[in-house]
Amino acid sequence: MSDTAVGTQTTTVGAQPDPFVVQVNWLLGATGGNEQLARRSGNRVSVRTLDNWTAGHYPRDKVTGDVPGQQTVTNTDMAVPVCR
């Protein structure tokens, strides 16, 4: 198998992307990058933590993918919050 880079995440061709990493990368793109997101969060999350998350290094037992109180739409086993 060959490898390909998607943003800052490296995945194997044909493998399902990690939903958490996909969401973090989307959030970084929407806010303008690691430093902007860290600043907008009031420094509750650091640039280093965001770098680790986009590389796929995060506490998997703490991340459920479920957003309490949010309606979700399932698309190929990825729950995506519905924004209105």
C-alpha positions in Angstrom: 0.0 0.0 0.0 1.0 3.6 -0.5 0.7 6.5 1.8 -0.7 9.9 1.0 -0.8 13.2 3.0 -4.1 14.9 3.6 -3.5 18.3 5.2 -1.3 17.6 8.2 -2.7 14.0 8.6 -1.0 11.0 6.9 -3.4 8.2 6.0 -3.2 5.0 4.1 -5.0 5.0 0.7 -8.4 3.4 1.2 -8.4 3.7 5.0 -11.2 5.6 6.7 -10.0 8.9 8.0 -10.2 9.5 11.7 -13.4 11.6 12.3 -11.9 13.6 15.1 -8.8 14.5 13.1 -11.1 15.5 10.1 -13.2 17.7 12.4 -10.1 19.4 14.0 -8.6 20.0 10.5 -12.0 21.5 9.4 -12.1 23.7 12.5 -8.5 24.9 11.9 -9.4 25.8 8.3 -12.5 27.6 9.4 -10.6 29.7 12.0 -7.5 30.4 10.0 -5.0 28.0 11.7 -3.5 26.8 15.0 -2.5 30.1 16.4 -5.8 31.8 15.6 -7.9 28.9 17.1 -5.7 28.9 20.2 -6.2 32.6 20.6 -10.0 32.4 19.9 -10.3 29.7 22.5 -8.9 32.0 25.1 -5.8 29.8 25.2 -7.8 26.9 26.6 -6.1 24.8 24.0 -2.5 25.3 23.0 -0.9 25.3 19.5 1.1 22.2 20.6 -2.1 20.4 21.5 -3.7 21.3 18.2 -0.6 20.0 16.4 -0.8 16.7 18.3 -4.5 16.4 17.5 -4.0 17.0 13.8 -1.3 14.3 13.8 -3.8 11.9 15.4 -2.3 11.9 18.9 -5.2 12.5 21.3 -6.7 10.6 24.3 -9.1 8.4 22.3 -10.9 7.2 25.5 -11.9 10.8 26.2 -13.2 11.7 22.7 -16.5 10.2 21.9 -17.5 12.1 18.8 -20.9 12.8 20.4 -22.0 16.4 21.0 -24.6 16.5 23.8 -27.8 18.3 22.7 -26.8 18.4 19.1 -28.8 16.8 16.3 -26.4 14.8 14.1 -26.4 13.5 10.5 -24.6 10.2 9.9 -22.5 10.0 6.7 -20.4 6.8 6.3 -20.2 6.3 10.0 -19.1 9.9 10.8 -21.4 11.9 13.0 -21.5 15.6 11.9 -23.2 18.2 14.0 -26.0 20.0 12.2 -25.5 23.8 12.3 -28.4 26.1 11.9 
